[in-house]
């Protein structure tokens, strides 16, 4: 999701019309030839942050984000209202907001800008799925292999999506370090599968945080050593690395980089800004921790989303988190509407928070952040 208020930014209707034209072209007889595809967008280079949300356990998008389908695919029906300019099927499930938006008790959230998801549908782009294995002789509906593809792109993949992202941004991080600034890497907030990587990627694996705070990590282990001891330890590491064959030096370098990062990150993790449950009213980047709690609540994916937005303040490019448990089978008719209340609150909260947050490069975080479900 992003702001498309100016002509220089990517218009969702243009994107969706382009996808429609591509779908029509595919209806004609053709020969499928695999080759690289490169996106052409006037928004190239504007995205600085990513909120990457996995809807766990087999979420059926046709029930929510492609709702103009037959009843057997979306028994809940389409929404009664959608934002002007929306060109995709908004389900009635995206209207659900009673528990967190309706009534006098939720006035504070409405004041902060929260609204039902169906009212921001023109800020969202729905993309068709892509076959990961077009040469396979049958489809694969296995949850395990599906998750492997989601995390790494392949069944049995060895490098996770966030690891690739950190690796791709390594030059930017090094330039900031040379200027005396520390930029946090992309974080996985609760899934170790998003932190795979070996060889040249080992040092760029995404840190994994279990829970929704850094209270247990706010320390600097090197600060407890005298200067001579720190120098001695560094020299031992250097000699060890130099004695190894060059093909094996990456492992030592990865270890040294991890230890150095632990000391630097420890100082950041102890910052009061990352204590998102402290209910502070101090305005940082245009929003307070108390306001984030008002938007997202105190548990689950909402709290992790709030923490992710605070990590952006320290240069973190992306956060990954899981939301819900949607493997409902025959209980979907009764259970999915209630589950959608939580998802809708996260989506609405992200829009409201990002539009309030000021970005150091100018404008708001909404203009520079991509939210992917």
N, C-alpha and C positions, 0 to 999 in steps of 0.2 A: 504494500500500500504506500502511496506517496501523493504529494500535492501536485495537481496538474493545472494550477491556476494561471500559468504563463505559457505562451506559445513555445518557449524553449524547452519545455519539459514534455515527457512522453504522455500523450493523450490515451486514456484507456479505450475510448471508442475507436480510435485509429488502430490500436493493437488488436482489439477484438474483431474489427472488420477485416483486418489483414489475415487473421486466423480463419475467418469464415471463407475468404477467397481461397486460402490454401486448402481448406477442406473440400471446397467445390472442385478444385483442380484434381484432387486425389480421386474424385469419383470417376474420372475418365481413365480408359486403359493406359497403363504406364509400365515402364520398366524401373524397378527400384534399384538404384545404384548407391551404395553407401559412400558418403564422403563428408568431410568436415563441414559444419555449418557455423556461421558467425553472425551474431545478432547485430543488427543495424538500428541504433537508437539515438535520438537526440539527447537522451538522458545519460549517455555514456559518461562515466567519470563523476557523476553527481552523487552516487550512493556511497556513503562512508560507513554505514553500519547495517547489520543484518540481524533480525530476530527470526530464528528458524525453529518452528514449532512442529513437533511430530504428534499427530493425533493417534494415540496408541491403540492397538488392538483391532484394526480393521474398520476404521471409520469409512462409511459409505458417503462419498461426496455428493451423489445424486440426491441424497435426502436433504441436503442443505445448500450446496453451492451450484447445483445444476437441477433445480427443482421443477422446471417445465418439462416433465417427463410423465410417462404413464403411471398410474397408481401403484402398480406392483413394484416400481422403482422408487417412488416417493409417496408413501401412503399418507403423508402429512399435508400434501397439497402446497400450492404456491402461496407466497405472502400476499396479503391484501394490498400492500403498498410497497413501492420500491422507489429509490431516489431517481430523480430525473436524469436521463442519460444512461441508465443501466441497461446493458445489452446481454445479460445472462439470467438464468433462472434462479430467482431468490425464493427460497423455501419459507414456509410459515414458521419453521423452527428458528429462523434468524430474527423473528419478531419477539421471541421470548426474553423478557427482562424484568418480570414482576418482582423477583426476590431482591434485586439490587438497584432498581431504578424507580419503581412506582411508589407513590405515597409520600407523605410528609417526611418520613424517616430517611428517605433517600434524596432529599432536596440538595444536600451538599454535593452529591455526585453529579446531579444535573447541572449545578452551578459550575462545576469544574469542566463541563463539556461532554459528559457521557450521554450516549443516546443509543437506541436499539440499533443493532447491526444492519437491519434492512434499510435504515435511513442513511447509511454511509456506503451503500452498495455500489454507487458510482465512483467510489474511491478504490474499488477493488477490481482486479483482473483475474478471470478464471481461465486457466489454460487446459487444453485437452491432455490426456495422458499419452505417454510415449512408450511403445513396446521396447523393453530393455533387451530382448533377445529376438530380433525379427527373423532370424534363421532357424529358430527352434521349431520342432515339429509339434509342440503342444504348449499350452499356457501353464504357468506355475502359480498356483494359489497358496503356496505354503507360507505361513507367517514367518518362519525362521529365515528362509532364503529371501523373502521379501524385505525383511529388516536389514539383512546383509547388503542388499542392493541399495537400500535407503542410506545406510551408513557409509558405504564405500564405493557404491556404483557397480559392484560385482558380487556374485556368490563366492564366498571365500576371499573377498578382497582384503588386502593387507594394509591399506592406508585410508584413513577416514576423511570425510569431506572437510571437517574443520582443520585437520592437519594440513591438507593441501592449501587451505586458505592461509594459514599461518606461514607456510613455506613461501607462498606467492607474495606475501607482504614483508618478507625478510629484509629487503633492501630499505624499505621505509622505516622499519624498526631500527636497523643499524644506523641510519642517518640521524634518527632522533637520539639514539644513544650517544653518538658522536657529539651531539649538541648538549649533552647532559640531561636529556629527558628520557624517561622510561615509559614505553607504551605497553600496556597489557596485551596479551594475545587473545585470540578467540577462546571462549570458555564453553565447556559442556556442563550444564547445570543438572547433573544427575545421571548421565549415561556414559559408561566407560567405552562403549562401542564407538563413540565419536572421538576417541583419542588413540586410534591405532596408527602405527607408523614405524618403519624400521629403516636402517641404512641412512641415506641422506636426509630422510624425513624424521628420524628419531628425535632430534632436538626440537622439532616443531609440533610435537603432539600437543593437542589441546589439553589444558589442565581440566580435571574433573572435580567438581564440588558436589559432595553429598550434603543435602540440606539447603538452607537458605541464608547462611551467614558465614563469615570468615572468622568467627570468634576463636576458633581453635588454631588459626593460622597466623594470627597477628604477632609475629615475632621475627627477630633477626638473629639467627644462630651465630653469625660471624661476630656480632657485637659483644659476645661473651668471651672472645679470645683476645689476648694481647696482640699488638701489632706483629711482634716477632713470630708468634705462633701462626698467624694468618699467612705471613710471608713463607714460612717453612712449608705449610700445607700446599700453597700454590706451587712452590718449587718442586715438591714431590710429584704433584700431578703433571707438571710440565715434563719432568724427566721420564716419567712413566710413558707419557704420550710419545716422546721422541724415541724411546727404545723400541716401540712397536713398529711392525711393518705398516706402511702407509695405508694399506687397505683396511687395517684394523684400528686406525687412529680415530675414526669417527665416533666409535663407542665411548672412548675416553673424553673426547670433546663434548659429546652429548651430555655426559655426566657432569663435566665441569660447567657447562652452560646451565644445566638444571640447578646446580648448587648456587651458582652466582645469581640466577634468577630468583631462587628461593629467598635469598637475603634481600634483594631489591623489592620483590613482591611483598615480602613480609611487612615492610614499612607502609606499603599502600594498603594492604589488607587491614591494618590497624586503624585506618582512617575512619573517623566517625560517620562519614558519608555512606560507607558501605554497611553500616548497622541500620538497615532499612526498617527494623522494628523499634527504633528508639523514639519514634513519634516526634522527632525534632521539627520545629517550625522554621528552621533556617532555610532561606531560599537559595538553592544552588542550581545553576542552569535553568532558573525560572520556575522551579518547583521544589517543594519541601518533602521530606520523608513522610510527614504526617499526611500530606495530600496524596502521595503515592499509596499509602495504606488505605486512605479513603476510597481511592479508585479501585485498587486490586484486592483489598481484603488482607487477611493475615495468614492464609494457608495455601498450600498446593502451588499450582502453576502461576497464580496471581502474584504470590510473594517472590517467586523466582523471576518472573517478568520484571517486577520492580527492581530487584537486585541487578538484573541484566542492564537495565537503563542506567543505573548508577555506575556500572562497570564501564559504560561508554565514556563517562567523564574522564577516565584514566587511559583513554586511547584504545580500549578493547574494540575490535572491529565487528565481532559477532558473538551471539550467545545462542546456544541450543537448549531446548527444554522439551520435556514430554508433558502432554496434557491429556487427562482422562483415561478411560479404559473402555473401548467401544466394541469389544468382542461380544455382542449381545445376542445374536442369533434370534430365537423366537421371542425374546423379551424386548426387542427393539421398540415395539409400539408403545410400551409403557415406560421403558427406561431412557430411551434416547432424548425425549423432550426435556426431561429433568437434567440430563447430562449437558444438554446444549445451553442451559442457563449459565453454567460455569464457563464454557468456551466463549459464549457471547460477551460475558463480562470481561474476559481477558482481551478480546479483540477491541471492544469499545474502550476499555481502559487504556490500551496502547495508543489508540487514535487520540484520545483526550490528552494523555500525558505527552506524547511526542509533539503535539501541536502547541503545548505550553512551554516546552523545553527549548531554550535558546542554544544554538550551535556555535562553537568557537569560530567557525568559518563564515558565520553570518546566517541569518534566517533561523529557522527552527529545525529541530531534529526530524520532524515529520518530512521535511523536504529532502533529507539526506539518509533516510532509513527505509529499508525494504523489510516488510513483514511477510513471511512465507509460511503457509500452513501445508 
